């Protein structure tokens, strides 16, 4: 039996299968994948922004309540000081100090909430940008694809590092404000 033709056919089949492994995705399918990834990315970023807005709005509402309570305390202290005329300056100063401390503490909490919310939005945005970039990388092959994916990963790391740095700076500012409120 002559095995040369069989070996030749088997070799050709293996070569064809291997060449198909690193084939670029169909351009139309790639465009559809990129569009889908962009739509998903936009939705996730929009959801993250909505969540962040809710958190910040709640924190600002709490701040407004504390400010209203502080004003009420001040008005009460002023009334009491006017009626008693005894140690009015000390009472007003104490009430003002207490009210300012309450407001500063709540402002610090708003800053913390905003820092965390801004970080979550930036993180979600970076993840979605990387996802879209990786979809675009599927349109190419070989070293070009590897370089594309490496750049997407590096861009993601830069964005995350910057977001973490901004968050930490905002948290330090909030801590300083809270420390001064004591």
N, C-alpha and C positions, 0 to 999 in steps of 0.2 A: 504494500500500500504506500502511496506517495504522500508524505506528510508535509511537504513544502507548501503546497497551496493552502492547507489547513493552517499552518503556522503563519503564513502571510496574511490570511483573512483575520486570524485572531489578533495579530499585531496591529493591523489597520483598525480593527474594532476598538482595541484598547486605546490607540492614539486618538481616535475620534471622541471617545468618552472622556479622556483626560483634557482634550482641548475644549470641551463643553463646560468643564468645571470653572474656568476663569473667564467665562464669556460675559460681556457687559449685558446688563438688563436691557430689554426692549425699550427704546426711547419713549414710546407712548406710555408704557406701563410705568416707567420711571417718573415721567411727568405726573401721572396720576398719583403715584406713591408720594411724590414731593408735595403735591397739592393737598393730599389727605393729611400728610404730616404737618403741613403749615396750618391747615384748618384746626387740627387737634391742638397744635401748639398755641394758636391764638385763643382757643377756647379755654385751655388750661391757664394761660396767663390772665385772661379775663376773669376766670373764676378766682384765681389767687388774689387779684386786685380787689374783687368784690369782697372776699373774706377779709382782706386787710382793711378795706374801708369800713366794714362793719366793726371790726375790733377797735379801730381808731375812733370811730363815732361813739362807741360805747364808752371808751376811756374819756373822751371829751365831754360826754354827758355826765359822767361821774365827776369830772373836774368842775363843770357848771354847778352841780349840786353842792359840792364842797364850797365853791365860791359863794353860793347863795347862803349856805349855812354860816359861812364866815362873816358875810355881811350882816346876817341876822344877829350873830353873836356880838358883832361890833355895835350894832344899833342898840341891842339890849344893854351892853356895857356902857354905852354913852348915856342912855336913859337913866340907868342905875347911878352912874357917876354924877349926873346932873341933879338927881333927887337927893343923893346923900351928901354931895359936895365934900366928901372925905376921901382922900387919896384918889381923887379922880384921875390925875395924871398917871399914877401907878397902874390903876385899873385899865385905863385906855391903852397904855403902853403894853401891858401884859396881854390884853385882848388882841391888840394889833399884832404882837409877836406870835401869839398862838394862831391867829387867823392866817398870818403870812406863812407860818410853818405848815399848817394844813394845806394851804394852796400849793406851796412848794413841793410837798410830798406827793400831792395828786398830779402836779405837773411832771414830776419825775416819773410817775407811773405811766402818764401819757407818752412820755419820751421812750420809756421801755417798750410799751405796746407798739409804738410806731416803728421803733428799731427792729423789733421782731417781725412785724408785718412787712416792712420794706425788704427785709432779708428773704422772707418766704417768697415774695413776688420776684425778687431778683434771681433767686434759686430756680424757681419754676420757669422763668424766662430763659435762663441759661440752659436748663435741661431741654426745653423745647427748641431752642436755637440749635443745640447739638443734634437733636433728633432729626431736624430738617436737613442739617448739613450732612449727616450720615446717609440720609435718603439720596441726597445729591451725589454722594460718593459712590453710590451703587451704579451710577451711570458710566463709571470708568473701571479699568481693570489694573491689576498688577501693582507696580510701584506707585503709580499715580493714585490708585485707590488708597494704598497704605498712607501716602503722604497726606491725602485729603482727610482720612480718618484721624491721623495724628494731629493735624491742624485743628480739626473739630474738637478733639479731646483737650488740646492745649488751650484753645479759646474758652472752653467750658471751665477749665481750672482757673484761668485768669479771672473770669467773671465771678466765680464762686469766692476766690480769694479776696477780690475787691468788695464783694457784698459782705463777707465776714468782717473785713476791716472796718467798713462803714458801720456795721451793727455794733462792733466792739467799741468804737469811738462814741456812738450814741449812747450806749449803755454806761460808759464811763461818765459822760456828761450827766446822765440821769442820776447816777450814784453820787456825783458831786453835788447836784442840786438837792438831793434827799439828805445828804450829810449836813448841808448848810441849814436845812429846815429844822434840825433838832434843837 
